[in-house]
Amino acid sequence: MNKHIAHKSGIILTGVTTRTTNAEEAGPDGRLPKLWETYFQNSAALQACSSRPEYIYSLYTDYESDASGEYTVLIGHEVKEGTPLREDAAFKQAVVPESEYVVFTSKKGPISEVVLQVWVEIWEYFKGSKEVRTYTGDFELYKANGFDPANAEVQIYIAIK
């Protein structure tokens, strides 16, 4: 896994959402697999309103406290400010604030394996890191063109002070 520090301007995302916890996701009733199914069922509509359809975001936001509390996940795409929500209200918008990030890049492999592996490394990294997480908006970034769940690579951006 590679990592580096990067500064990112704020962005607005539109997508499908759920509220969950890490404990729930570790069990058999995790909500994220279903959320990804919902995203793929609606991806054409989401990409159509996107200003950057070539990237898929999985945003972790509205943290209750820290990595042990509840948080909201939004899977979707970046949109320009002022982009209206669809009439059916199936999609939500979220703002990712401008921030410094530690960016972790996975190796290529099955998405369920590489994403979990990077998150485990992130949790371990922040146990002894001089950087401090802000819990204001962390996100996974995937290339949408040619997205292959069996051979995916992900960048995970963790907001820091």
C-alpha positions as CSV (number, residue, x, y, z in Angstrom):
1,M,0.0,0.0,0.0
2,N,1.3,3.5,-0.9
3,K,0.3,6.6,0.9
4,H,0.9,10.4,0.5
5,I,-0.6,13.7,1.8
6,A,-2.7,15.7,-0.6
7,H,-4.9,18.9,-0.4
8,K,-8.3,18.8,-2.0
9,S,-10.8,21.5,-2.6
10,G,-14.4,20.9,-1.5
11,I,-16.7,19.0,-3.8
12,I,-20.4,18.1,-4.0
13,L,-21.5,14.6,-4.5
14,T,-24.8,13.1,-5.5
15,G,-25.6,9.4,-4.9
16,V,-27.4,6.7,-2.9
17,T,-27.0,6.6,0.8
18,T,-27.3,4.5,3.9
19,R,-26.4,4.9,7.6
20,T,-24.3,2.2,9.3
21,T,-21.5,1.3,11.7
22,N,-18.2,-0.7,11.3
23,A,-19.6,-3.2,13.8
24,E,-22.7,-3.7,11.6
25,E,-20.6,-4.0,8.4
26,A,-18.4,-6.7,10.1
27,G,-21.5,-8.9,10.5
28,P,-23.8,-10.7,8.1
29,D,-26.3,-7.8,7.9
30,G,-23.9,-5.2,6.6
31,R,-25.7,-2.5,4.5
32,L,-22.8,-1.7,2.1
33,P,-23.2,-4.6,-0.3
34,K,-26.9,-3.7,-0.9
35,L,-25.9,0.0,-1.2
36,W,-23.4,-0.9,-4.0
37,E,-26.2,-2.9,-5.7
38,T,-28.5,0.1,-5.5
39,Y,-25.7,2.3,-7.0
40,F,-25.1,0.0,-9.9
41,Q,-28.9,-0.1,-10.6
42,N,-28.9,3.7,-10.8
43,S,-25.3,4.4,-12.1
44,A,-26.4,5.6,-15.6
45,A,-28.7,8.2,-14.1
46,L,-26.1,9.3,-11.6
47,Q,-23.4,9.6,-14.2
48,A,-25.7,11.6,-16.5
49,C,-25.9,14.4,-13.9
50,S,-22.2,14.2,-13.0
51,S,-19.6,16.8,-13.8
52,R,-16.9,14.0,-13.6
53,P,-18.6,10.7,-14.5
54,E,-15.2,9.0,-14.8
55,Y,-14.9,8.7,-11.0
56,I,-17.1,6.8,-8.5
57,Y,-17.0,8.1,-4.9
58,S,-17.9,6.2,-1.8
59,L,-18.1,9.0,0.9
60,Y,-18.1,8.4,4.6
61,T,-19.6,11.4,6.3
62,D,-21.9,12.6,9.2
63,Y,-19.8,10.6,11.7
64,E,-21.5,10.3,15.1
65,S,-18.2,10.3,16.8
66,D,-15.2,8.4,15.3
67,A,-14.6,5.0,13.6
68,S,-16.7,3.2,16.2
69,G,-19.9,5.3,15.9
70,E,-22.5,5.6,13.2
71,Y,-21.8,7.3,9.9
72,T,-23.5,7.9,6.5
73,V,-22.1,6.4,3.3
74,L,-22.9,8.0,-0.1
75,I,-21.9,6.2,-3.3
76,G,-22.1,8.4,-6.3
77,H,-20.5,11.1,-8.4
78,E,-19.3,14.6,-8.3
79,V,-21.7,17.3,-9.4
80,K,-21.5,21.1,-10.0
81,E,-22.9,23.4,-7.4
82,G,-26.6,24.0,-8.0
83,T,-27.2,20.7,-9.7
84,P,-30.8,19.8,-8.8
85,L,-31.7,16.5,-7.2
86,R,-33.8,14.2,-9.3
87,E,-37.6,14.4,-8.8
88,D,-37.9,10.9,-7.3
89,A,-35.7,11.8,-4.4
90,A,-33.8,8.5,-4.6
91,F,-30.5,10.4,-4.5
92,K,-29.0,12.6,-1.8
93,Q,-26.3,15.3,-2.0
94,A,-23.4,15.7,0.4
95,V,-20.6,18.3,0.6
96,V,-17.0,17.1,1.0
97,P,-15.2,20.0,2.7
98,E,-11.8,21.3,1.6
99,S,-9.2,19.5,3.6
100,E,-5.8,17.9,3.8
101,Y,-5.9,14.2,3.3
102,V,-3.7,11.1,3.8
103,V,-4.3,9.2,0.6
104,F,-3.9,5.4,0.7
105,T,-3.7,3.4,-2.5
106,S,-4.5,-0.3,-2.6
107,K,-3.0,-2.9,-4.8
108,K,-5.2,-4.3,-7.5
109,G,-7.4,-7.3,-6.6
110,P,-11.0,-8.3,-5.7
111,I,-12.7,-5.2,-4.4
112,S,-14.0,-6.8,-1.2
113,E,-10.5,-7.9,-0.3
114,V,-8.4,-4.8,-1.3
115,V,-10.8,-2.3,0.3
116,L,-11.0,-4.1,3.6
117,Q,-7.2,-4.6,3.6
118,V,-6.6,-0.8,3.1
119,W,-9.2,0.1,5.8
120,V,-7.5,-2.3,8.3
121,E,-4.1,-0.6,7.5
122,I,-5.7,2.9,7.9
123,W,-7.1,2.0,11.3
124,E,-3.7,0.7,12.3
125,Y,-1.8,3.7,10.9
126,F,-3.9,6.2,12.8
127,K,-3.3,4.4,16.1
128,G,0.3,5.8,16.1
129,S,0.3,8.5,13.5
130,K,1.2,12.2,14.1
131,E,-1.7,13.1,11.7
132,V,-5.1,13.3,13.4
133,R,-8.4,12.4,11.6
134,T,-11.1,15.0,11.5
135,Y,-14.0,12.7,10.6
136,T,-15.4,15.4,8.4
137,G,-15.6,13.4,5.2
138,D,-13.4,10.5,4.1
139,F,-13.9,8.8,0.7
140,E,-12.9,6.0,-1.6
141,L,-12.2,6.9,-5.2
142,Y,-12.6,4.5,-8.1
143,K,-12.2,4.9,-11.8
144,A,-15.6,4.3,-13.4
145,N,-14.4,3.5,-16.9
146,G,-13.6,-0.2,-17.1
147,F,-14.5,-0.7,-13.4
148,D,-13.8,-4.4,-12.7
149,P,-14.8,-5.5,-9.2
150,A,-12.5,-8.6,-9.6
151,N,-9.4,-6.5,-10.3
152,A,-10.1,-3.1,-8.7
153,E,-7.7,-0.5,-7.3
154,V,-8.9,2.1,-4.8
155,Q,-7.6,5.3,-3.4
156,I,-8.9,6.1,0.1
157,Y,-8.8,9.8,1.2
158,I,-8.8,10.3,5.0
159,A,-9.3,13.9,6.2
160,I,-6.7,15.2,8.7
161,K,-6.2,18.3,10.8
